[in-house]
Amino acid sequence: MNTPKACPGWERFKSLSSFECKCPECGKTKEIFSDEFEKEHYCHGCQQKIDFTKCTFLGSGKSI
């Protein structure tokens, strides 16, 4: 049996971008990936639904 050189399925995710935003209600940071924007997200701090129109954008990253 050979050990894979990369995680299976990595090619499917190699073009994703990640974004960090601050919850407008409690200020806790949430990381969201570009393929998750259509999903509903809830803050891990206050459990409120995150409204991205009110979210403070903190930064982004992109896989290489």
GUFINU-234238 format. One record per atom (N, C-alpha, C): residue number from 0; residue in three letters; chain; x, y, z. Coordinates in Angstrom, 1 decimal, always signed. Atoms other than C-alpha are relative to their C-alpha. Layout:
PT pos code unit   east  north     up
PT NUM  ala    A      X      Y      Z
...
//
This chain:
PT pos code unit   east  north     up
PT   0  met    A   +0.8   -1.2   +0.0
PT   0  met    A   +0.0   +0.0   +0.0
PT   0  met    A   +0.9   +1.2   +0.0
PT   1  asn    A   -0.8   -1.2   +0.1
PT   1  asn    A   +1.4   +3.4   -1.0
PT   1  asn    A   -0.7   +1.1   +0.8
PT   2  thr    A   +0.5   -1.1   -0.8
PT   2  thr    A   +1.0   +6.5   +1.2
PT   2  thr    A   -0.2   +1.2   -1.0
PT   3  pro    A   +0.3   -1.1   +0.9
PT   3  pro    A   -0.7   +9.3   -0.8
PT   3  pro    A   +0.9   +1.2   +0.3
PT   4  lys    A   -0.8   -1.1   -0.2
PT   4  lys    A   +1.4  +12.4   -1.4
PT   4  lys    A   -0.8   +1.3   +0.3
PT   5  ala    A   +0.9   -1.1   -0.3
PT   5  ala    A   -1.6  +14.7   -1.0
PT   5  ala    A   -1.3   -0.6   +0.6
PT   6  cys    A   +1.3   +0.4   -0.6
PT   6  cys    A   -4.9  +14.6   +0.8
PT   6  cys    A   -1.0   -0.3   -1.2
PT   7  pro    A   +0.9   +0.3   +1.1
PT   7  pro    A   -7.5  +12.8   -1.4
PT   7  pro    A   -1.1   +1.1   -0.1
PT   8  gly    A   +1.0   -1.1   +0.2
PT   8  gly    A   -9.8  +15.4   -3.0
PT   8  gly    A   +0.5   +1.4   +0.1
PT   9  trp    A   -0.5   -1.3   -0.2
PT   9  trp    A   -7.5  +18.3   -2.5
PT   9  trp    A   -0.2   +0.9   -1.2
PT  10  glu    A   +0.1   -0.8   +1.2
PT  10  glu    A   -7.8  +19.4   -6.1
PT  10  glu    A   -1.3   +0.8   -0.1
PT  11  arg    A   +1.4   -0.6   +0.0
PT  11  arg    A  -11.5  +20.2   -5.6
PT  11  arg    A   +0.0   +1.2   +0.8
PT  12  phe    A   +0.0   -1.1   -0.9
PT  12  phe    A  -10.6  +22.7   -2.9
PT  12  phe    A   +1.2   +1.0   -0.2
PT  13  lys    A   -1.2   -0.8   +0.1
PT  13  lys    A   -7.3  +24.2   -4.2
PT  13  lys    A   -0.3   +1.5   -0.4
PT  14  ser    A   +0.2   -1.4   +0.4
PT  14  ser    A   -9.0  +27.3   -5.6
PT  14  ser    A   -0.9   +0.8   +1.0
PT  15  leu    A   +0.8   -0.7   -1.0
PT  15  leu    A  -11.0  +28.2   -2.5
PT  15  leu    A   +0.7   +1.2   +0.6
PT  16  ser    A   -0.5   -1.1   -0.8
PT  16  ser    A  -10.5  +31.5   -0.7
PT  16  ser    A   -0.7   +0.0   +1.3
PT  17  ser    A   +0.6   +0.0   -1.3
PT  17  ser    A  -11.1  +32.0   +2.9
PT  17  ser    A   -0.1   +1.5   +0.5
PT  18  phe    A   +0.2   -1.4   -0.5
PT  18  phe    A  -12.4  +35.2   +4.6
PT  18  phe    A   -0.3   +0.0   +1.5
PT  19  glu    A   +0.3   -0.1   -1.5
PT  19  glu    A  -12.5  +36.3   +8.2
PT  19  glu    A   -0.9   +1.3   +0.1
PT  20  cys    A   +0.8   -1.2   -0.3
PT  20  cys    A  -15.2  +38.6   +9.4
PT  20  cys    A   -0.4   +0.0   +1.5
PT  21  lys    A   +0.3   -0.2   -1.5
PT  21  lys    A  -16.2  +40.0  +12.8
PT  21  lys    A   -1.5   +0.1   +0.1
PT  22  cys    A   +1.4   +0.0   -0.2
PT  22  cys    A  -19.7  +39.3  +14.0
PT  22  cys    A   -0.5   +1.4   +0.5
PT  23  pro    A   +0.5   -1.3   -0.4
PT  23  pro    A  -21.7  +42.6  +14.2
PT  23  pro    A   -0.6   +0.0   +1.4
PT  24  glu    A   +0.7   +0.1   -1.3
PT  24  glu    A  -23.4  +41.4  +17.4
PT  24  glu    A   +1.0   -0.1   +1.2
PT  25  cys    A   -0.8   +0.2   -1.1
PT  25  cys    A  -20.6  +40.2  +19.6
PT  25  cys    A   +1.5   +0.2   -0.2
PT  26  gly    A   -1.4   -0.3   +0.4
PT  26  gly    A  -17.3  +40.8  +17.7
PT  26  gly    A   +0.8   -1.2   -0.1
PT  27  lys    A   -0.8   +1.2   +0.2
PT  27  lys    A  -16.2  +37.2  +17.5
PT  27  lys    A   +0.3   -0.2   -1.4
PT  28  thr    A   -0.4   +0.2   +1.4
PT  28  thr    A  -14.3  +36.3  +14.4
PT  28  thr    A   -0.4   -1.4   -0.5
PT  29  lys    A   +0.4   +1.2   +0.6
PT  29  lys    A  -15.6  +33.7  +12.0
PT  29  lys    A   +0.7   -0.1   -1.4
PT  30  glu    A   -0.7   +0.3   +1.2
PT  30  glu    A  -13.7  +32.1   +9.1
PT  30  glu    A   -1.0   -0.6   -1.0
PT  31  ile    A   +1.0   +0.6   +0.9
PT  31  ile    A  -15.8  +31.4   +6.0
PT  31  ile    A   +0.7   -0.2   -1.3
PT  32  phe    A   -0.6   +0.3   +1.3
PT  32  phe    A  -14.7  +29.8   +2.7
PT  32  phe    A   -0.9   +0.4   -1.1
PT  33  ser    A   +0.7   -0.5   +1.1
PT  33  ser    A  -15.7  +31.0   -0.7
PT  33  ser    A   -1.1   -0.9   -0.5
PT  34  asp    A   +1.1   +0.9   +0.4
PT  34  asp    A  -17.8  +27.9   -1.4
PT  34  asp    A   -1.1   -0.1   +1.0
PT  35  glu    A   +1.0   +0.0   -1.0
PT  35  glu    A  -19.9  +28.6   +1.7
PT  35  glu    A   -0.8   +1.2   +0.1
PT  36  phe    A   +0.7   -1.2   -0.1
PT  36  phe    A  -21.3  +32.0   +1.0
PT  36  phe    A   -1.5   -0.1   -0.2
PT  37  glu    A   +1.5   +0.2   +0.2
PT  37  glu    A  -24.7  +30.7   -0.1
PT  37  glu    A   -0.6   -0.7   +1.2
PT  38  lys    A   +0.5   +0.7   -1.1
PT  38  lys    A  -25.1  +28.8   +3.2
PT  38  lys    A   -0.3   +1.0   +1.2
PT  39  glu    A   +0.2   -0.8   -1.2
PT  39  glu    A  -26.4  +30.3   +6.5
PT  39  glu    A   +1.1   -0.3   +0.9
PT  40  his    A   -1.0   +0.2   -1.0
PT  40  his    A  -23.8  +30.9   +9.1
PT  40  his    A   -0.4   +0.7   +1.3
PT  41  tyr    A   +0.3   -0.5   -1.3
PT  41  tyr    A  -24.1  +31.4  +12.8
PT  41  tyr    A   +1.2   +0.2   +0.8
PT  42  cys    A   -1.2   -0.3   -0.8
PT  42  cys    A  -21.7  +33.0  +15.2
PT  42  cys    A   +0.2   -1.0   +1.1
PT  43  his    A   -0.4   +1.0   -1.1
PT  43  his    A  -19.9  +30.6  +17.6
PT  43  his    A   -0.1   +0.7   +1.3
PT  44  gly    A   +0.0   -0.7   -1.3
PT  44  gly    A  -20.0  +33.3  +20.3
PT  44  gly    A   -1.4   +0.3   +0.5
PT  45  cys    A   +1.3   -0.4   -0.5
PT  45  cys    A  -23.6  +34.6  +20.4
PT  45  cys    A   -1.1   -0.8   -0.7
PT  46  gln    A   +0.9   +0.9   +0.7
PT  46  gln    A  -25.3  +32.0  +18.1
PT  46  gln    A   -1.0   +0.8   -0.9
PT  47  gln    A   +0.9   -0.8   +0.9
PT  47  gln    A  -26.9  +34.8  +16.0
PT  47  gln    A   +0.4   -0.3   -1.4
PT  48  lys    A   -0.3   +0.2   +1.4
PT  48  lys    A  -27.2  +34.4  +12.3
PT  48  lys    A   +0.8   +1.2   -0.5
PT  49  ile    A   -0.9   -1.0   +0.4
PT  49  ile    A  -24.4  +36.3  +10.6
PT  49  ile    A   -0.6   +0.6   -1.3
PT  50  asp    A   +0.4   -0.8   +1.2
PT  50  asp    A  -25.6  +39.0   +8.1
PT  50  asp    A   +1.3   +0.6   -0.6
PT  51  phe    A   -1.2   -0.5   +0.7
PT  51  phe    A  -22.7  +39.5   +5.7
PT  51  phe    A   +0.0   +1.4   -0.4
PT  52  thr    A   +0.0   -1.4   +0.3
PT  52  thr    A  -23.9  +42.9   +4.8
PT  52  thr    A   +0.4   +0.9   +1.1
PT  53  lys    A   -0.4   -0.7   -1.1
PT  53  lys    A  -23.1  +44.0   +8.3
PT  53  lys    A   +1.3   -0.5   +0.6
PT  54  cys    A   -1.2   +0.6   -0.5
PT  54  cys    A  -20.0  +41.9   +8.8
PT  54  cys    A   +1.2   +0.9   -0.3
PT  55  thr    A   -1.2   -0.8   +0.2
PT  55  thr    A  -16.7  +43.7   +9.3
PT  55  thr    A   +1.0   -1.0   -0.6
PT  56  phe    A   -1.0   +0.8   +0.7
PT  56  phe    A  -14.2  +42.2   +6.8
PT  56  phe    A   +1.3   +0.2   +0.6
PT  57  leu    A   -1.2   -0.1   -0.6
PT  57  leu    A  -11.0  +41.4   +8.5
PT  57  leu    A   +1.2   -0.4   -0.9
PT  58  gly    A   -1.1   +0.5   +0.9
PT  58  gly    A   -8.9  +39.7   +5.8
PT  58  gly    A   -0.4   -1.2   -0.8
PT  59  ser    A   +0.3   +1.1   +0.8
PT  59  ser    A   -8.7  +37.0   +3.3
PT  59  ser    A   +1.3   -0.8   -0.3
PT  60  gly    A   -1.1   +0.8   +0.4
PT  60  gly    A   -6.5  +34.2   +2.2
PT  60  gly    A   -0.4   -0.9   -1.2
PT  61  lys    A   +0.2   +0.9   +1.1
PT  61  lys    A   -6.1  +31.9   -0.8
PT  61  lys    A   +0.9   -1.1   +0.0
PT  62  ser    A   -0.9   +1.1   +0.0
PT  62  ser    A   -4.7  +28.5   -1.0
PT  62  ser    A   +0.9   +0.1   -1.2
PT  63  ile    A   -1.0   -0.1   +1.1
PT  63  ile    A   -1.6  +28.1   -3.2
PT  63  ile    A   +0.0   -1.3   -0.8
//
